[in-house]
């Protein structure tokens, strides 16, 4: 029978704060010692913040403390004698039915073992659920006979929230650490690249400037020493040599300045209507492309092709490609510049039958200061193709190359007829 904490209740209805126990019928007349013990138990159960309830072997409630009743939204007297599994443990968190035979609480007083669970939910009277951590401990009488179980549980919603916040904070921190690490790695790689570029730049400047300076110094020395002996034609040849070497150094300085402008993103694109056929014809007629045995040949599928492109950038692109073709192709071998149109793109092809590009050099072809292993003593800075690639990109185009060693190369530039 249910008994309150006051042995002299005199038939008073138990209040919400009273604690109930389910005692065997032979205990109906407790002595003073039992009453004192009951009050102590009552005080303890009322004081703890965890929910505590007892079950008989059928799984029905024998006692329940106020904390448990409050957490699930029931009155204490409504719970006594009820199946607690049906009250608060009937479903999983996803709403699926939780069979009683699978419940660890009932398994505890079947096999007499303590069960601790940290990942389930209990259900309130209003149909809502909350995450719990609970321990189901079997109860034995004086003879060791299993008579039920005591379940202690706590609402771990706040703990789970704190753990989720901590997990998210750790994840965010880890993401920031990874991002920062990636930034530092990129910066370190960039620094290594810059150091490599600086080393190659120094080597290039020392080499490429020394040769023309030596040529200029030699020409000046010869003119000073043999001025009286030289004919006007010989003096003119020396002066032309000086002029050529000065132009060579000037071009190198201009290329370096262009690279700097590109890196600083201060080079603007100014497209304007341009007849590409006429532009290419005029370009190859310039004296810098003069070849005594095999002049550069130009062909076009159209008599006229109008495009909105930056004339300065296009001139630099084609000039660098044609100069490279002239530089690395014997005079008796042909060089061609072909122009065509496809899918709103202008396609320029510069084809030669020169020394070609070694396969190992092709992945690095457009890197600044890179030169092929087979260029020997042919002068060059390794900047031209880098500038070409940058100028093609600025005009929203693409550049590709196919090459066979000692058979020649084909550089293909695709540019939109109108820049977006």
C-alpha positions as CSV (number, residue, x, y, z in Angstrom):
1,X,0.0,0.0,0.0
2,X,1.2,3.6,-0.6
3,X,2.3,5.3,2.6
4,X,3.2,9.0,3.1
5,X,6.0,10.4,5.2
6,X,3.6,11.2,8.1
7,X,2.5,8.0,9.9
8,X,-0.3,10.0,11.5
9,X,-1.7,11.3,8.3
10,X,-5.2,10.4,9.5
11,X,-6.6,9.9,6.0
12,X,-5.4,13.2,4.6
13,X,-4.9,13.3,0.9
14,X,-1.2,13.4,0.1
15,X,0.1,16.8,-1.1
16,X,2.4,17.2,-4.2
17,X,5.5,17.6,-1.9
18,X,4.8,14.3,-0.1
19,X,7.0,11.3,-1.0
20,X,5.4,7.8,-1.6
21,X,6.9,4.4,-1.0
22,X,5.4,1.0,-2.0
23,X,5.9,-1.2,1.0
24,X,4.8,-4.8,1.6
25,X,1.5,-5.2,3.5
26,X,3.2,-6.7,6.6
27,X,4.9,-3.3,7.1
28,X,1.6,-1.5,7.6
29,X,2.3,-1.0,11.3
30,X,5.8,0.6,11.3
31,X,7.6,1.1,14.5
32,X,9.3,4.4,15.4
33,X,12.6,3.4,13.9
34,X,11.0,2.7,10.6
35,X,9.1,6.0,10.6
36,X,12.4,7.9,11.3
37,X,14.1,6.1,8.5
38,X,11.2,6.8,6.2
39,X,11.4,10.5,6.9
40,X,15.1,10.5,6.3
41,X,14.6,8.8,2.9
42,X,11.9,11.3,2.2
43,X,14.1,14.3,2.9
44,X,16.9,12.9,0.8
45,X,14.7,12.1,-2.2
46,X,13.1,15.6,-2.1
47,X,16.5,17.3,-1.8
48,X,18.3,15.7,-4.8
49,X,18.0,17.4,-8.2
50,X,18.0,14.2,-10.1
51,X,14.9,12.3,-10.9
52,X,14.5,9.1,-8.9
53,X,11.8,6.5,-9.1
54,X,11.3,2.9,-8.2
55,X,9.8,0.0,-10.1
56,X,8.4,-3.4,-9.1
57,X,9.1,-6.5,-11.2
58,X,6.2,-5.6,-13.5
59,X,7.7,-2.2,-14.3
60,X,5.1,-0.3,-12.4
61,X,6.0,2.8,-10.3
62,X,6.5,2.2,-6.5
63,X,7.8,5.6,-5.6
64,X,8.9,8.8,-7.4
65,X,10.5,12.0,-6.2
66,X,9.3,15.5,-7.0
67,X,12.3,16.2,-9.3
68,X,11.3,13.3,-11.5
69,X,7.7,14.3,-11.5
70,X,8.5,17.9,-12.4
71,X,10.8,17.0,-15.2
72,X,8.2,14.9,-17.0
73,X,5.2,17.2,-16.1
74,X,3.2,14.7,-14.1
75,X,1.7,14.7,-10.6
76,X,3.2,12.2,-8.2
77,X,0.0,10.5,-7.3
78,X,-0.8,10.1,-11.0
79,X,2.4,8.1,-11.5
80,X,2.2,5.6,-8.7
81,X,1.2,2.1,-10.0
82,X,1.7,3.1,-13.6
83,X,4.0,1.5,-16.1
84,X,6.9,4.0,-16.3
85,X,8.0,2.7,-19.6
86,X,4.6,3.6,-21.1
87,X,4.8,7.0,-19.4
88,X,8.2,8.3,-20.3
89,X,10.2,5.8,-22.3
90,X,7.8,4.6,-24.9
91,X,9.6,6.0,-28.0
92,X,13.0,6.7,-29.3
93,X,14.2,10.2,-30.1
94,X,13.1,9.8,-33.7
95,X,9.6,8.9,-32.6
96,X,9.9,5.2,-33.4
97,X,8.3,2.8,-30.8
98,X,10.7,1.6,-28.1
99,X,9.8,-2.0,-27.2
100,X,9.7,-2.6,-23.5
101,X,11.7,-5.8,-23.9
102,X,14.6,-3.8,-25.4
103,X,14.6,-1.2,-22.5
104,X,17.8,-1.3,-20.4
105,X,15.8,-0.3,-17.3
106,X,13.8,-3.5,-17.4
107,X,16.8,-5.6,-18.4
108,X,18.4,-4.4,-15.1
109,X,15.8,-6.3,-12.9
110,X,15.7,-9.2,-15.2
111,X,19.4,-10.1,-15.0
112,X,20.3,-8.2,-11.9
113,X,22.9,-6.0,-13.5
114,X,23.3,-2.2,-13.3
115,X,22.7,-0.4,-16.5
116,X,23.9,3.1,-17.4
117,X,22.7,4.9,-20.5
118,X,23.7,8.3,-21.8
119,X,22.1,8.6,-25.2
120,X,18.4,8.2,-24.9
121,X,15.4,10.5,-24.3
122,X,12.5,10.6,-21.8
123,X,9.1,12.0,-22.8
124,X,7.0,14.6,-20.9
125,X,3.3,14.5,-20.5
126,X,2.9,17.2,-23.1
127,X,4.5,15.0,-25.8
128,X,7.9,16.7,-25.8
129,X,11.1,14.9,-25.1
130,X,14.4,15.7,-23.5
131,X,17.8,13.9,-23.5
132,X,18.7,12.0,-20.4
133,X,21.4,10.1,-18.7
134,X,20.1,7.4,-16.4
135,X,21.2,4.5,-14.2
136,X,19.0,1.5,-13.5
137,X,20.0,-0.4,-10.3
138,X,18.3,-3.7,-9.3
139,X,16.7,-3.9,-5.8
140,X,16.9,-7.0,-3.6
141,X,15.2,-7.8,-0.3
142,X,16.8,-9.2,2.8
143,X,16.9,-12.7,1.3
144,X,18.6,-11.5,-1.8
145,X,15.5,-11.9,-3.9
146,X,15.2,-9.4,-6.8
147,X,12.1,-7.2,-6.1
148,X,12.5,-4.4,-8.6
149,X,14.8,-1.5,-9.6
150,X,15.6,2.1,-8.8
151,X,16.1,4.5,-11.7
152,X,18.1,7.8,-11.3
153,X,18.1,10.2,-14.2
154,X,19.0,13.7,-15.1
155,X,18.1,16.1,-17.9
156,X,21.3,16.7,-19.9
157,X,19.9,19.2,-22.4
158,X,22.1,22.0,-21.1
159,X,25.1,19.7,-21.1
160,X,24.5,18.6,-24.6
161,X,24.0,22.3,-25.7
162,X,27.3,23.2,-24.0
163,X,29.0,20.2,-25.6
164,X,27.5,21.2,-29.0
165,X,28.7,24.8,-28.5
166,X,32.1,23.5,-27.5
167,X,32.3,21.1,-30.4
168,X,31.2,23.9,-32.9
169,X,33.8,26.3,-31.3
170,X,36.5,23.7,-31.6
171,X,35.4,23.0,-35.2
172,X,35.4,26.7,-36.0
173,X,38.8,27.1,-34.3
174,X,40.2,24.0,-36.2
175,X,38.8,25.5,-39.5
176,X,40.5,28.8,-38.7
177,X,43.7,27.1,-37.8
178,X,43.6,25.1,-41.0
179,X,42.8,28.2,-43.1
180,X,45.6,30.1,-41.4
181,X,48.0,27.2,-41.9
182,X,47.0,27.1,-45.6
183,X,47.6,30.8,-45.8
184,X,51.0,30.5,-44.2
185,X,51.9,27.5,-46.4
186,X,50.9,29.6,-49.5
187,X,52.9,32.5,-48.2
188,X,55.8,30.3,-47.6
189,X,55.5,28.8,-51.1
190,X,55.2,32.3,-52.5
191,X,58.3,33.3,-50.6
192,X,60.2,30.4,-52.0
193,X,59.0,31.3,-55.5
194,X,60.0,34.9,-54.9
195,X,63.4,33.8,-53.7
196,X,63.8,31.5,-56.8
197,X,62.6,34.3,-59.1
198,X,65.0,36.8,-57.4
199,X,67.9,34.3,-58.0
200,X,66.9,33.7,-61.6
201,X,66.4,37.4,-62.1
202,X,69.8,38.3,-60.7
203,X,71.4,35.6,-62.9
204,X,69.5,36.8,-66.0
205,X,70.3,40.4,-65.4
206,X,74.0,39.6,-64.9
207,X,74.1,37.5,-68.0
208,X,71.9,39.4,-70.4
209,X,73.2,42.8,-69.5
210,X,76.8,41.8,-69.4
211,X,76.8,40.7,-73.0
212,X,75.4,43.8,-74.6
213,X,77.5,46.0,-72.2
214,X,80.6,44.1,-73.3
215,X,79.7,44.6,-76.9
216,X,79.1,48.3,-76.4
217,X,82.3,48.7,-74.5
218,X,84.2,46.8,-77.2
219,X,82.7,48.9,-80.0
220,X,83.4,52.2,-78.2
221,X,87.0,51.1,-77.5
222,X,87.5,50.1,-81.1
223,X,86.1,53.4,-82.3
224,X,88.4,55.3,-80.0
225,X,91.5,53.3,-80.8
226,X,91.1,53.0,-84.6
227,X,89.0,56.0,-85.5
228,X,91.6,57.2,-88.1
229,X,91.8,53.7,-89.7
230,X,88.1,53.0,-89.9
231,X,86.1,53.8,-93.0
232,X,82.7,55.5,-92.6
233,X,81.0,52.2,-93.3
234,X,83.0,50.4,-90.6
235,X,82.2,53.2,-88.1
236,X,78.5,52.9,-89.1
237,X,78.6,49.2,-88.4
238,X,80.0,49.8,-84.9
239,X,77.4,52.4,-84.2
240,X,74.6,50.2,-85.4
241,X,76.0,47.4,-83.1
242,X,75.9,49.9,-80.2
243,X,72.4,50.9,-81.0
244,X,71.3,47.3,-81.3
245,X,72.7,46.4,-77.9
246,X,71.1,49.5,-76.3
247,X,67.8,48.5,-77.8
248,X,68.2,45.0,-76.4
249,X,68.8,46.3,-72.9
250,X,66.0,48.7,-73.2
251,X,63.6,45.9,-74.2
252,X,64.7,43.9,-71.2
253,X,64.1,46.8,-68.9
254,X,60.6,47.4,-70.5
255,X,59.8,43.7,-70.0
256,X,60.7,43.9,-66.3
257,X,58.6,47.0,-65.9
258,X,55.7,45.3,-67.6
259,X,55.9,42.3,-65.3
260,X,55.9,44.7,-62.3
261,X,52.8,46.4,-63.5
262,X,51.0,43.1,-64.0
263,X,52.0,41.9,-60.5
264,X,50.7,45.2,-59.0
265,X,47.5,44.9,-61.1
266,X,47.9,48.5,-62.4
267,X,47.9,47.5,-66.1
268,X,44.5,48.4,-67.6
269,X,42.8,46.9,-70.7
270,X,41.5,49.4,-73.2
271,X,39.7,47.5,-76.0
272,X,38.8,49.3,-79.2
273,X,37.5,48.2,-82.7
274,X,40.4,46.7,-84.7
275,X,40.7,45.0,-88.1
276,X,42.8,42.0,-87.2
277,X,43.6,41.1,-90.8
278,X,45.0,44.6,-91.5
279,X,46.7,44.6,-88.1
280,X,48.6,41.3,-88.8
281,X,49.6,42.4,-92.3
282,X,51.1,45.6,-91.0
283,X,52.8,43.9,-88.1
284,X,54.8,41.4,-90.2
285,X,56.0,44.1,-92.6
286,X,58.0,45.8,-89.8
287,X,61.7,45.7,-90.3
288,X,62.3,43.8,-87.0
289,X,60.9,40.7,-88.7
290,X,62.9,40.9,-91.9
291,X,64.3,37.6,-93.0
292,X,66.4,37.4,-96.1
293,X,65.7,33.8,-97.1
294,X,62.2,33.1,-95.8
295,X,60.0,36.1,-95.0
296,X,57.2,35.5,-92.5
297,X,54.0,34.3,-94.3
298,X,50.6,35.5,-93.2
299,X,47.3,33.9,-94.1
300,X,43.7,34.6,-93.1
301,X,40.3,32.9,-93.7
302,X,38.7,36.3,-93.9
303,X,39.5,39.5,-95.8
304,X,38.3,41.5,-92.8
305,X,37.8,40.6,-89.1
306,X,36.7,43.2,-86.7
307,X,37.3,42.7,-82.9
308,X,37.2,44.8,-79.8
309,X,40.7,44.2,-78.3
310,X,43.5,46.1,-76.7
311,X,45.8,46.9,-79.6
312,X,48.8,47.4,-77.3
313,X,48.4,44.0,-75.6
314,X,47.7,42.2,-78.8
315,X,50.8,43.8,-80.4
316,X,53.0,42.6,-77.5
317,X,51.5,39.1,-77.7
318,X,52.2,38.6,-81.4
319,X,55.5,40.5,-81.3
320,X,56.9,38.3,-78.6
321,X,55.7,35.1,-80.4
322,X,57.1,36.2,-83.8
323,X,60.4,37.4,-82.3
324,X,60.8,34.0,-80.6
325,X,60.0,32.2,-83.8
326,X,62.6,34.3,-85.7
327,X,65.2,33.9,-82.9
328,X,64.9,30.1,-82.7
329,X,64.3,29.2,-86.3
330,X,67.1,29.0,-89.0
331,X,66.7,31.7,-91.7
332,X,66.0,29.1,-94.4
333,X,63.1,27.5,-92.5
334,X,59.5,29.0,-92.8
335,X,57.5,30.9,-90.2
336,X,53.8,31.4,-90.5
337,X,51.2,33.6,-88.8
338,X,47.7,32.3,-89.5
339,X,44.4,34.0,-88.5
340,X,41.0,32.4,-88.3
341,X,37.6,32.8,-86.5
342,X,35.5,30.3,-84.7
343,X,32.7,30.6,-82.2
344,X,33.1,34.3,-81.7
345,X,36.9,33.9,-81.1
346,X,39.8,35.1,-83.1
347,X,42.5,32.4,-83.4
348,X,46.1,33.3,-84.0
349,X,48.7,30.6,-84.8
350,X,52.4,31.2,-85.0
351,X,54.1,28.2,-86.5
352,X,57.8,27.7,-87.0
353,X,60.2,24.9,-87.9
354,X,62.8,25.8,-85.3
355,X,64.6,24.0,-82.5
356,X,61.4,23.1,-80.7
357,X,60.8,22.9,-76.9
358,X,62.0,20.0,-74.8
359,X,59.2,18.1,-73.0
360,X,60.6,18.8,-69.5
361,X,60.5,22.6,-70.2
362,X,56.9,22.8,-71.4
363,X,55.2,22.8,-67.9
364,X,57.4,25.8,-67.0
365,X,57.2,27.6,-70.4
366,X,55.2,30.6,-69.2
367,X,57.0,31.1,-65.9
368,X,59.1,34.3,-65.7
369,X,62.9,33.9,-66.4
370,X,62.5,30.3,-67.6
371,X,64.4,29.4,-70.7
372,X,64.6,26.0,-72.5
373,X,67.6,23.8,-72.0
374,X,68.3,23.8,-75.7
375,X,68.5,27.5,-76.3
376,X,72.3,27.4,-76.0
377,X,73.8,30.9,-76.5
378,X,70.8,32.4,-78.2
379,X,70.1,35.6,-76.3
380,X,66.8,36.0,-74.3
381,X,65.5,37.0,-70.9
382,X,62.8,34.3,-70.3
383,X,60.2,37.1,-69.8
384,X,58.6,37.2,-73.2
385,X,56.3,34.2,-72.9
386,X,55.3,35.1,-69.3
387,X,54.2,38.5,-70.6
388,X,52.4,36.8,-73.5
389,X,50.5,34.6,-71.1
390,X,49.6,37.5,-68.8
391,X,48.4,39.7,-71.7
392,X,46.3,36.8,-73.1
393,X,44.7,36.3,-69.7
394,X,44.0,40.0,-69.3
395,X,42.0,39.8,-72.6
396,X,40.0,36.7,-71.4
397,X,41.8,34.5,-73.8
398,X,43.7,31.2,-73.8
399,X,47.1,30.2,-75.1
400,X,48.4,26.7,-75.9
401,X,51.5,25.2,-77.5
402,X,52.4,22.1,-79.3
403,X,56.0,21.3,-80.1
404,X,58.4,18.6,-81.3
405,X,62.1,18.8,-80.5
406,X,64.1,20.0,-83.6
407,X,60.9,20.0,-85.7
408,X,59.3,23.3,-84.6
409,X,56.5,24.7,-82.5
410,X,52.9,26.0,-82.9
411,X,51.6,28.6,-80.4
412,X,47.8,29.1,-80.6
413,X,46.2,32.2,-79.0
414,X,42.4,32.4,-78.7
415,X,40.9,35.7,-77.9
416,X,37.2,36.7,-77.8
417,X,36.1,39.1,-80.6
418,X,34.5,41.3,-77.9
419,X,35.7,41.6,-74.3
420,X,32.9,41.3,-71.7
